[in-house]
Amino acid sequence: MQELTAYIQNFFALVPDELEIIASKFVPLELEKGDYYLKQGRYC
């Protein structure tokens, strides 16, 4: 999540409390080997 907060800080001047609120809205997602972001049978 530190990468996310650093990325957000590059574009917006936020106080640490606001930054934590925004970062808490994102949930990390780990994909298993062989999985893709798109479900099988769907097209980009």
TORGU-866072 format. One record per atom (N, C-alpha, C): atom name; x, y, z; residue in one letter. Coordinates in nm, 2 decimals, decimal comma. Layout:
+------+--------+--------+--------+------+
| atom |      u |      v |      w | type |
+------+--------+--------+--------+------+
|   CA |      X |      Y |      Z |    a |
...
+------+--------+--------+--------+------+
//
This chain:
+------+--------+--------+--------+------+
| atom |      u |      v |      w | type |
+------+--------+--------+--------+------+
|    N |   0,08 |  -0,12 |   0,00 |    m |
|   CA |   0,00 |   0,00 |   0,00 |    m |
|    C |   0,09 |   0,13 |   0,00 |    m |
|    N |   0,21 |   0,11 |   0,04 |    q |
|   CA |   0,30 |   0,23 |   0,04 |    q |
|    C |   0,32 |   0,28 |  -0,10 |    q |
|    N |   0,32 |   0,19 |  -0,20 |    e |
|   CA |   0,34 |   0,23 |  -0,34 |    e |
|    C |   0,22 |   0,31 |  -0,38 |    e |
|    N |   0,10 |   0,27 |  -0,34 |    l |
|   CA |  -0,02 |   0,34 |  -0,37 |    l |
|    C |  -0,02 |   0,48 |  -0,31 |    l |
|    N |   0,01 |   0,49 |  -0,19 |    t |
|   CA |   0,01 |   0,62 |  -0,12 |    t |
|    C |   0,12 |   0,71 |  -0,19 |    t |
|    N |   0,23 |   0,66 |  -0,23 |    a |
|   CA |   0,33 |   0,74 |  -0,29 |    a |
|    C |   0,28 |   0,79 |  -0,43 |    a |
|    N |   0,21 |   0,70 |  -0,50 |    y |
|   CA |   0,16 |   0,73 |  -0,63 |    y |
|    C |   0,05 |   0,84 |  -0,62 |    y |
|    N |  -0,03 |   0,83 |  -0,52 |    i |
|   CA |  -0,14 |   0,94 |  -0,50 |    i |
|    C |  -0,07 |   1,07 |  -0,46 |    i |
|    N |   0,03 |   1,07 |  -0,38 |    q |
|   CA |   0,10 |   1,19 |  -0,34 |    q |
|    C |   0,17 |   1,26 |  -0,46 |    q |
|    N |   0,20 |   1,19 |  -0,56 |    n |
|   CA |   0,26 |   1,25 |  -0,68 |    n |
|    C |   0,17 |   1,34 |  -0,75 |    n |
|    N |   0,04 |   1,31 |  -0,74 |    f |
|   CA |  -0,06 |   1,39 |  -0,82 |    f |
|    C |  -0,14 |   1,49 |  -0,73 |    f |
|    N |  -0,16 |   1,46 |  -0,60 |    f |
|   CA |  -0,24 |   1,54 |  -0,51 |    f |
|    C |  -0,17 |   1,58 |  -0,39 |    f |
|    N |  -0,19 |   1,70 |  -0,34 |    a |
|   CA |  -0,13 |   1,75 |  -0,22 |    a |
|    C |  -0,23 |   1,72 |  -0,11 |    a |
|    N |  -0,21 |   1,61 |  -0,03 |    l |
|   CA |  -0,30 |   1,57 |   0,07 |    l |
|    C |  -0,23 |   1,56 |   0,21 |    l |
|    N |  -0,31 |   1,59 |   0,31 |    v |
|   CA |  -0,26 |   1,56 |   0,45 |    v |
|    C |  -0,26 |   1,42 |   0,47 |    v |
|    N |  -0,18 |   1,36 |   0,56 |    p |
|   CA |  -0,17 |   1,22 |   0,59 |    p |
|    C |  -0,31 |   1,16 |   0,62 |    p |
|    N |  -0,40 |   1,23 |   0,69 |    d |
|   CA |  -0,53 |   1,17 |   0,73 |    d |
|    C |  -0,61 |   1,15 |   0,60 |    d |
|    N |  -0,61 |   1,24 |   0,51 |    e |
|   CA |  -0,69 |   1,23 |   0,39 |    e |
|    C |  -0,63 |   1,12 |   0,30 |    e |
|    N |  -0,50 |   1,11 |   0,30 |    l |
|   CA |  -0,43 |   1,00 |   0,22 |    l |
|    C |  -0,47 |   0,86 |   0,27 |    l |
|    N |  -0,47 |   0,85 |   0,40 |    e |
|   CA |  -0,51 |   0,72 |   0,46 |    e |
|    C |  -0,66 |   0,68 |   0,42 |    e |
|    N |  -0,74 |   0,78 |   0,42 |    i |
|   CA |  -0,89 |   0,75 |   0,39 |    i |
|    C |  -0,90 |   0,71 |   0,25 |    i |
|    N |  -0,83 |   0,77 |   0,16 |    i |
|   CA |  -0,83 |   0,74 |   0,01 |    i |
|    C |  -0,77 |   0,60 |  -0,01 |    i |
|    N |  -0,65 |   0,58 |   0,05 |    a |
|   CA |  -0,59 |   0,45 |   0,03 |    a |
|    C |  -0,67 |   0,33 |   0,09 |    a |
|    N |  -0,75 |   0,36 |   0,19 |    s |
|   CA |  -0,83 |   0,25 |   0,25 |    s |
|    C |  -0,94 |   0,20 |   0,16 |    s |
|    N |  -0,97 |   0,28 |   0,06 |    k |
|   CA |  -1,08 |   0,25 |  -0,04 |    k |
|    C |  -1,03 |   0,14 |  -0,14 |    k |
|    N |  -0,90 |   0,12 |  -0,15 |    f |
|   CA |  -0,84 |   0,02 |  -0,24 |    f |
|    C |  -0,81 |  -0,11 |  -0,17 |    f |
|    N |  -0,84 |  -0,22 |  -0,23 |    v |
|   CA |  -0,82 |  -0,35 |  -0,17 |    v |
|    C |  -0,72 |  -0,42 |  -0,26 |    v |
|    N |  -0,60 |  -0,47 |  -0,21 |    p |
|   CA |  -0,51 |  -0,54 |  -0,29 |    p |
|    C |  -0,57 |  -0,67 |  -0,34 |    p |
|    N |  -0,53 |  -0,71 |  -0,46 |    l |
|   CA |  -0,58 |  -0,83 |  -0,52 |    l |
|    C |  -0,46 |  -0,91 |  -0,57 |    l |
|    N |  -0,46 |  -1,04 |  -0,52 |    e |
|   CA |  -0,35 |  -1,12 |  -0,57 |    e |
|    C |  -0,41 |  -1,23 |  -0,66 |    e |
|    N |  -0,35 |  -1,24 |  -0,77 |    l |
|   CA |  -0,40 |  -1,35 |  -0,87 |    l |
|    C |  -0,31 |  -1,47 |  -0,85 |    l |
|    N |  -0,37 |  -1,59 |  -0,87 |    e |
|   CA |  -0,30 |  -1,71 |  -0,87 |    e |
|    C |  -0,23 |  -1,73 |  -1,00 |    e |
|    N |  -0,13 |  -1,81 |  -1,00 |    k |
|   CA |  -0,06 |  -1,83 |  -1,13 |    k |
|    C |  -0,15 |  -1,89 |  -1,23 |    k |
|    N |  -0,15 |  -1,83 |  -1,35 |    g |
|   CA |  -0,24 |  -1,87 |  -1,46 |    g |
|    C |  -0,37 |  -1,79 |  -1,47 |    g |
|    N |  -0,40 |  -1,71 |  -1,36 |    d |
|   CA |  -0,52 |  -1,64 |  -1,36 |    d |
|    C |  -0,50 |  -1,50 |  -1,43 |    d |
|    N |  -0,60 |  -1,44 |  -1,49 |    y |
|   CA |  -0,60 |  -1,32 |  -1,55 |    y |
|    C |  -0,70 |  -1,22 |  -1,49 |    y |
|    N |  -0,68 |  -1,09 |  -1,52 |    y |
|   CA |  -0,78 |  -1,00 |  -1,47 |    y |
|    C |  -0,92 |  -1,01 |  -1,53 |    y |
|    N |  -0,92 |  -1,06 |  -1,66 |    l |
|   CA |  -1,05 |  -1,08 |  -1,73 |    l |
|    C |  -1,09 |  -1,23 |  -1,71 |    l |
|    N |  -1,22 |  -1,25 |  -1,68 |    k |
|   CA |  -1,26 |  -1,39 |  -1,66 |    k |
|    C |  -1,25 |  -1,46 |  -1,80 |    k |
|    N |  -1,24 |  -1,59 |  -1,79 |    q |
|   CA |  -1,23 |  -1,67 |  -1,91 |    q |
|    C |  -1,35 |  -1,65 |  -2,00 |    q |
|    N |  -1,33 |  -1,63 |  -2,13 |    g |
|   CA |  -1,44 |  -1,61 |  -2,22 |    g |
|    C |  -1,49 |  -1,47 |  -2,24 |    g |
|    N |  -1,43 |  -1,38 |  -2,17 |    r |
|   CA |  -1,46 |  -1,23 |  -2,18 |    r |
|    C |  -1,35 |  -1,17 |  -2,26 |    r |
|    N |  -1,38 |  -1,06 |  -2,33 |    y |
|   CA |  -1,29 |  -1,00 |  -2,42 |    y |
|    C |  -1,26 |  -0,85 |  -2,37 |    y |
|    N |  -1,14 |  -0,81 |  -2,40 |    c |
|   CA |  -1,11 |  -0,67 |  -2,36 |    c |
|    C |  -1,14 |  -0,58 |  -2,48 |    c |
+------+--------+--------+--------+------+
//
